[in-house]
Amino acid sequence: MKVEDAQPWINNYWVDGEWAWQDEYYHWPVQKGDGLIVAKQDYKRFRVVDVWYSDDNHGHFDIGRHIFLEEVTATSDDRPGNTAPSYFRV
């Protein structure tokens, strides 16, 4: 059994080594290389750098999925921003 099947769908998002936000709403498993447009973060765009699952509810990395992100807003890797610059303004 995989950790994500045994634990709640808690997603912890980390940007630049800092915990940024959490949700329990998105139930698809992101993977390294995926891109995210995050409305709750002023429509910033991110790239998934790594994904870890934790079943330790007493440690620094609490229970759930930990998604490590790199912000790509206004970079050459910002495909949505480069495709629709009038919509995605910095």
DSSP file (Angstrom, degrees, kcal/mol; ACC not computed):
  #  RESIDUE AA STRUCTURE BP1 BP2  ACC     N-H-->O    O-->H-N    N-H-->O    O-->H-N    TCO  KAPPA ALPHA  PHI   PSI    X-CA   Y-CA   Z-CA
    1    1 A M              0   0    0      0, 0.0     2,-0.2     0, 0.0     5,-0.0   0.000 360.0 360.0 360.0 133.5    0.0    0.0    0.0
    2    2 A K    >>  -     0   0    0      1,-0.1     4,-1.2     5,-0.0     3,-1.1  -0.498 360.0-118.4 -80.3 152.0    1.3    3.4   -0.9
    3    3 A V  H >> S+     0   0    0      1,-0.3     4,-2.1     2,-0.2     3,-0.7   0.896 113.7  57.5 -56.2 -42.8    1.5    6.2    1.7
    4    4 A E  H 34 S+     0   0    0      1,-0.3    -1,-0.3     2,-0.2    61,-0.1   0.743 104.9  52.2 -65.8 -20.9   -0.9    8.4   -0.3
    5    5 A D  H <4 S+     0   0    0     -3,-1.1    -1,-0.3     1,-0.1    -2,-0.2   0.782 114.9  41.1 -80.5 -27.7   -3.5    5.6   -0.2
    6    6 A A  H << S+     0   0    0     -4,-1.2    -2,-0.2    -3,-0.7    -3,-0.1   0.702 112.3  58.5 -91.9 -22.1   -3.3    5.2    3.6
    7    7 A Q  S  < S-     0   0    0     -4,-2.1    48,-0.0    -5,-0.2    -5,-0.0  -0.692  93.6 -89.8-110.0 159.2   -3.1    8.9    4.6
    8    8 A P        -     0   0    0      0, 0.0     2,-2.2     0, 0.0    -1,-0.1  -0.218  47.9-100.4 -59.4 157.4   -5.4   11.8    4.0
    9    9 A W        +     0   0    0     15,-0.2     2,-0.6    55,-0.1    17,-0.1  -0.510  63.2 157.2 -80.6  72.5   -4.9   13.8    0.8
   10   10 A I        -     0   0    0     -2,-2.2    55,-3.1    15,-0.1     2,-0.5  -0.898  24.2-162.7-101.8 122.5   -3.0   16.6    2.5
   11   11 A N  E     -Ab  23  65A   0     12,-3.3    12,-2.1    -2,-0.6     2,-0.5  -0.928   3.6-167.7-108.6 122.9   -0.7   18.6    0.1
   12   12 A N  E     -Ab  22  66A   0     53,-3.2    55,-3.4    -2,-0.5     2,-0.5  -0.950  10.2-153.6-109.3 125.3    2.0   20.7    1.6
   13   13 A Y  E     -Ab  21  67A   0      8,-3.1     7,-3.4    -2,-0.5     8,-1.2  -0.857   8.7-168.3-106.1 132.8    3.7   23.1   -0.8
   14   14 A W  E     -Ab  19  68A   0     53,-2.7    55,-3.4    -2,-0.5     2,-0.4  -0.966   4.1-173.6-121.6 132.5    7.2   24.4   -0.3
   15   15 A V  E >  S-Ab  18  69A   0      3,-2.6     3,-1.7    -2,-0.4    55,-0.1  -0.995  75.0 -11.0-128.3 126.4    8.9   27.2   -2.2
   16   16 A D  T 3  S-     0   0    0     53,-1.0    -1,-0.1    -2,-0.4     3,-0.1   0.865 129.4 -54.6  53.5  40.5   12.6   28.0   -1.7
   17   17 A G  T 3  S+     0   0    0     52,-0.2     2,-0.4     1,-0.2    -1,-0.3   0.502 116.9 109.7  77.4   3.9   12.8   25.7    1.3
   18   18 A E  E <  S-A   15   0A   0     -3,-1.7    -3,-2.6     0, 0.0     2,-0.3  -0.916  76.9-111.6-115.5 139.0    9.9   27.4    3.1
   19   19 A W  E     +A   14   0A   0     -2,-0.4    -5,-0.3    -5,-0.2     3,-0.1  -0.518  39.1 175.5 -64.5 128.6    6.5   26.0    3.8
   20   20 A A  E     -     0   0A   0     -7,-3.4     2,-0.3     1,-0.4    -6,-0.2   0.835  50.2 -31.9-107.9 -47.1    4.1   28.1    1.6
   21   21 A W  E     -A   13   0A   0     -8,-1.2    -8,-3.1     2,-0.0    -1,-0.4  -0.976  47.3-136.3-166.0 173.3    0.6   26.7    1.9
   22   22 A Q  E     +A   12   0A   0     -2,-0.3     2,-0.3   -10,-0.2   -10,-0.2  -0.975  17.7 175.1-138.6 149.2   -1.5   23.5    2.3
   23   23 A D  E     -A   11   0A   0    -12,-2.1   -12,-3.3    -2,-0.3    -2,-0.0  -0.980  25.1-164.3-148.4 163.2   -4.6   22.1    0.8
   24   24 A E  S    S+     0   0    0     -2,-0.3   -15,-0.2   -14,-0.2   -14,-0.1   0.079  76.7  82.6-127.0  18.7   -6.7   19.0    0.9
   25   25 A Y        +     0   0    0      1,-0.1     2,-0.8   -14,-0.1   -15,-0.1   0.762  67.7  76.9-100.8 -28.9   -8.6   19.6   -2.3
   26   26 A Y        +     0   0    0      1,-0.1    -1,-0.1   -17,-0.1    -3,-0.1  -0.765  51.3 179.3 -95.5 113.5   -6.4   18.4   -5.2
   27   27 A H        +     0   0    0     -2,-0.8    -1,-0.1     2,-0.1   -17,-0.0   0.028  46.5  99.8-105.9  25.5   -6.5   14.7   -5.4
   28   28 A W  S    S-     0   0    0      0, 0.0     2,-0.9     0, 0.0    -2,-0.0  -0.918  76.7-117.4-109.4 141.5   -4.3   14.1   -8.4
   29   29 A P        -     0   0    0      0, 0.0    -2,-0.1     0, 0.0     2,-0.1  -0.636  28.7-152.8 -80.0 108.8   -0.7   13.0   -7.8
   30   30 A V        -     0   0    0     -2,-0.9     2,-0.3     4,-0.0     3,-0.0  -0.375  13.1-158.3 -71.9 159.5    1.6   15.7   -9.2
   31   31 A Q    >   -     0   0    0     -2,-0.1     3,-2.4    19,-0.0    17,-0.2  -0.923  32.3 -68.2-137.8 164.2    5.1   14.6  -10.3
   32   32 A K  T 3  S+     0   0    0     -2,-0.3    17,-0.2     1,-0.3     3,-0.1  -0.230 119.6  26.4 -52.2 131.0    8.4   16.1  -10.9
   33   33 A G  T 3  S+     0   0    0     15,-2.8    -1,-0.3     1,-0.4    16,-0.1   0.130  87.1 131.6  99.9 -19.5    8.3   18.5  -13.9
   34   34 A D    <   -     0   0    0     -3,-2.4    14,-3.2    13,-0.1    -1,-0.4  -0.287  49.8-135.7 -63.3 152.0    4.6   19.3  -13.6
   35   35 A G  E     -C   47   0A   0     12,-0.2     2,-0.4    -3,-0.1    12,-0.2  -0.858  15.9-160.8-109.0 147.6    3.7   23.0  -13.8
   36   36 A L  E     -C   46   0A   0     10,-2.7    10,-2.6    -2,-0.3     2,-0.5  -0.990  13.8-159.0-130.2 135.9    1.1   24.7  -11.6
   37   37 A I  E     -C   45   0A   0     -2,-0.4     2,-0.7     8,-0.2     8,-0.2  -0.977  20.6-160.7-105.8 121.3   -0.8   27.9  -11.9
   38   38 A V  E > > -C   44   0A   0      6,-2.3     5,-1.3    -2,-0.5     3,-1.3  -0.864  16.3-174.5-115.3 102.4   -1.9   28.9   -8.4
   39   39 A A  G > 5S+     0   0    0     -2,-0.7     3,-1.1     1,-0.3     4,-0.3   0.869  86.4  58.8 -60.5 -38.7   -4.8   31.4   -8.2
   40   40 A K  G 3 5S+     0   0    0      1,-0.3    -1,-0.3     2,-0.2    -2,-0.0   0.629 103.2  54.8 -68.5 -12.1   -4.5   31.7   -4.4
   41   41 A Q  G X 5S-     0   0    0     -3,-1.3     3,-1.1     3,-0.2    -1,-0.3  -0.238 133.2 -85.7-113.1  41.7   -0.9   32.9   -4.9
   42   42 A D  T < 5S-     0   0    0     -3,-1.1    -3,-0.2     1,-0.2    -2,-0.2   0.826  79.8 -65.7  58.9  35.0   -1.7   35.8   -7.2
   43   43 A Y  T 3 <S+     0   0    0     -5,-1.3    -1,-0.2    -4,-0.3    -4,-0.2   0.765  84.6 167.2  60.2  29.0   -1.6   33.4  -10.2
   44   44 A K  E <   -C   38   0A   0     -3,-1.1    -6,-2.3    -6,-0.8     2,-0.4  -0.397  30.8-129.4 -67.5 153.0    2.1   32.7   -9.9
   45   45 A R  E     -C   37   0A   0     -8,-0.2    27,-2.8    -2,-0.1    28,-1.0  -0.886  27.2-175.7-110.1 139.3    3.4   29.9  -11.9
   46   46 A F  E     -CD  36  71A   0    -10,-2.6   -10,-2.7    -2,-0.4     2,-0.4  -0.910  19.9-142.3-132.7 155.4    5.5   27.1  -10.4
   47   47 A R  E     -CD  35  70A   0     23,-2.6    23,-2.2    -2,-0.3     2,-0.5  -0.971  28.8-119.3-116.3 134.9    7.4   24.0  -11.5
   48   48 A V  E     + D   0  69A   0    -14,-3.2   -15,-2.8    -2,-0.4    21,-0.2  -0.638  31.1 177.8 -75.4 120.3    7.4   20.9   -9.4
   49   49 A V  E     -     0   0A   0     19,-3.2     2,-0.3    -2,-0.5    20,-0.2   0.810  64.1 -15.5 -91.5 -37.2   11.0   20.1   -8.4
   50   50 A D  E     - D   0  68A   0     18,-1.3    18,-2.7   -19,-0.1     2,-0.4  -0.982  53.7-145.3-163.5 158.5   10.3   17.1   -6.2
   51   51 A V  E     - D   0  67A   0     -2,-0.3     2,-0.3    16,-0.2    16,-0.2  -0.999  16.9-179.9-134.6 131.5    7.5   15.2   -4.4
   52   52 A W  E     - D   0  66A   0     14,-2.6    14,-3.8    -2,-0.4     2,-0.4  -0.965  16.2-146.3-128.5 146.4    7.9   13.4   -1.0
   53   53 A Y  E     - D   0  65A   0     -2,-0.3     2,-0.4    12,-0.2    12,-0.2  -0.926  16.8-168.3-110.2 138.3    5.3   11.5    1.0
   54   54 A S  E     - D   0  64A   0     10,-2.8    10,-2.8    -2,-0.4    -2,-0.0  -0.989  24.6-179.8-129.9 135.4    5.4   11.5    4.8
   55   55 A D        +     0   0    0     -2,-0.4     2,-0.8     8,-0.2     8,-0.2   0.166  57.6 108.6-110.7  15.5    3.6    9.4    7.3
   56   56 A D    >   +     0   0    0      5,-0.4     3,-0.6     6,-0.2    -2,-0.0  -0.814  40.9 178.3 -95.0 105.3    5.3   11.1   10.3
   57   57 A N  T 3  S+     0   0    0     -2,-0.8     5,-0.1     5,-0.2    -1,-0.1   0.261  78.5  51.7 -92.3  15.5    2.7   13.3   12.0
   58   58 A H  T 3  S+     0   0    0      3,-0.2    -1,-0.2     4,-0.0     4,-0.1   0.363  96.2  81.0-123.4   0.8    5.2   14.5   14.7
   59   59 A G  S <  S-     0   0    0     -3,-0.6     3,-0.1     2,-0.3     4,-0.1  -0.298  94.4 -90.5-104.4-175.0    8.1   15.6   12.6
   60   60 A H  S    S+     0   0    0      1,-0.2     2,-1.0    -2,-0.1    -1,-0.1   0.870 122.4  52.7 -62.6 -38.4    9.2   18.7   10.6
   61   61 A F  S    S-     0   0    0     -8,-0.0    -5,-0.4     5,-0.0    -2,-0.3  -0.821  92.3-153.8-101.6  94.7    7.5   17.2    7.5
   62   62 A D        -     0   0    0     -2,-1.0    -5,-0.2     1,-0.2    -6,-0.2   0.099  34.6 -58.3 -62.9 177.3    4.1   16.4    8.8
   63   63 A I  S    S+     0   0    0     -8,-0.2     2,-0.2    -4,-0.1    -8,-0.2  -0.233  97.6  36.7 -60.3 142.3    1.8   13.7    7.4
   64   64 A G  E    S- D   0  54A   0    -10,-2.8   -10,-2.8    -3,-0.1     2,-0.4  -0.720  97.5 -28.9 118.6-164.7    0.8   13.9    3.7
   65   65 A R  E     -bD  11  53A   0    -55,-3.1   -53,-3.2    -2,-0.2     2,-0.6  -0.763  47.7-156.1 -94.6 133.9    2.4   14.8    0.4
   66   66 A H  E     -bD  12  52A   0    -14,-3.8   -14,-2.6    -2,-0.4     2,-0.6  -0.957   7.9-166.1-114.9 117.9    5.1   17.4    0.3
   67   67 A I  E     -bD  13  51A   0    -55,-3.4   -53,-2.7    -2,-0.6     2,-0.5  -0.910   6.5-154.0-111.1 115.6    5.5   19.2   -3.0
   68   68 A F  E     -bD  14  50A   0    -18,-2.7   -19,-3.2    -2,-0.6   -18,-1.3  -0.794  20.4-169.4 -94.6 125.2    8.6   21.2   -3.6
   69   69 A L  E     -bD  15  48A   0    -55,-3.4   -53,-1.0    -2,-0.5     2,-0.4  -0.790  22.1-154.8-118.8 154.2    8.2   24.0   -6.0
   70   70 A E  E     - D   0  47A   0    -23,-2.2   -23,-2.6    -2,-0.3     2,-0.3  -0.999  29.1-124.3-121.9 128.3   10.3   26.5   -8.0
   71   71 A E  E     + D   0  46A   0     -2,-0.4   -25,-0.3   -25,-0.2     7,-0.1  -0.563  30.6 174.3 -73.5 132.0    8.6   29.7   -9.0
   72   72 A V    >   +     0   0    0    -27,-2.8     3,-1.9    -2,-0.3     6,-0.2   0.269  24.7 142.7-119.3   8.0    8.9   30.3  -12.8
   73   73 A T  T 3  S+     0   0    0    -28,-1.0     3,-0.1     1,-0.3   -29,-0.1  -0.272  78.8   3.0 -53.3 129.6    6.7   33.4  -13.1
   74   74 A A  T 3  S+     0   0    0      1,-0.2    -1,-0.3     4,-0.1     2,-0.2   0.762 108.0 114.7  63.0  29.0    8.2   35.8  -15.7
   75   75 A T  S X  S-     0   0    0     -3,-1.9     3,-1.5     1,-0.0    -1,-0.2  -0.662  86.6 -98.4-114.1 176.8   11.0   33.4  -16.6
   76   76 A S  T 3  S+     0   0    0      1,-0.3    -3,-0.1    -2,-0.2    -2,-0.1   0.725 124.5  58.4 -67.5 -19.3   11.7   31.6  -19.9
   77   77 A D  T 3  S+     0   0    0     -5,-0.1     2,-1.8     1,-0.1    -1,-0.3   0.395  76.0 103.7 -88.5   2.0   10.1   28.5  -18.3
   78   78 A D    <>  +     0   0    0     -3,-1.5     4,-2.7     1,-0.2     5,-0.3  -0.563  43.8 169.4 -85.2  75.9    6.8   30.4  -17.7
   79   79 A R  H  > S+     0   0    0     -2,-1.8     4,-1.9     1,-0.2    -1,-0.2   0.910  74.3  45.9 -60.0 -46.2    4.9   28.8  -20.6
   80   80 A P  H  > S+     0   0    0      0, 0.0     4,-2.5     0, 0.0    -1,-0.2   0.933 115.8  46.8 -62.5 -42.7    1.5   30.2  -19.6
   81   81 A G  H  4 S+     0   0    0      1,-0.2    -2,-0.2     2,-0.2     7,-0.2   0.862 114.4  46.7 -66.7 -35.4    2.8   33.7  -19.0
   82   82 A N  H  < S+     0   0    0     -4,-2.7    -1,-0.2     1,-0.2    -3,-0.2   0.784 114.8  47.6 -76.3 -27.0    4.8   33.7  -22.2
   83   83 A T  H  < S+     0   0    0     -4,-1.9    -2,-0.2    -5,-0.3    -1,-0.2   0.862 128.6  21.1 -79.7 -37.8    1.8   32.4  -24.2
   84   84 A A    >X  +     0   0    0     -4,-2.5     4,-2.4    -5,-0.2     3,-1.2  -0.538  68.4 159.8-131.1  66.5   -0.8   34.8  -22.7
   85   85 A P  T 34 S+     0   0    0      0, 0.0    -1,-0.1     0, 0.0     5,-0.1   0.779  74.7  59.2 -63.4 -26.5    1.2   37.8  -21.4
   86   86 A S  T 34 S+     0   0    0      1,-0.2     3,-0.2    -3,-0.1    -5,-0.1   0.754 112.8  40.0 -73.7 -21.4   -1.9   40.1  -21.4
   87   87 A Y  T <4 S+     0   0    0     -3,-1.2     2,-1.1     1,-0.2    -1,-0.2   0.875 114.9  50.9 -89.2 -45.3   -3.6   37.7  -19.1
   88   88 A F  S  < S+     0   0    0     -4,-2.4     2,-0.4    -8,-0.2    -1,-0.2  -0.777  75.7 176.4 -97.3  93.3   -0.7   36.8  -16.8
   89   89 A R              0   0    0     -2,-1.1    -3,-0.1    -3,-0.2    -8,-0.0  -0.776 360.0 360.0 -99.2 142.3    0.7   40.2  -15.7
   90   90 A V              0   0    0     -2,-0.4    -1,-0.1    -5,-0.1    -2,-0.0   0.420 360.0 360.0 -90.3 360.0    3.6   40.4  -13.2
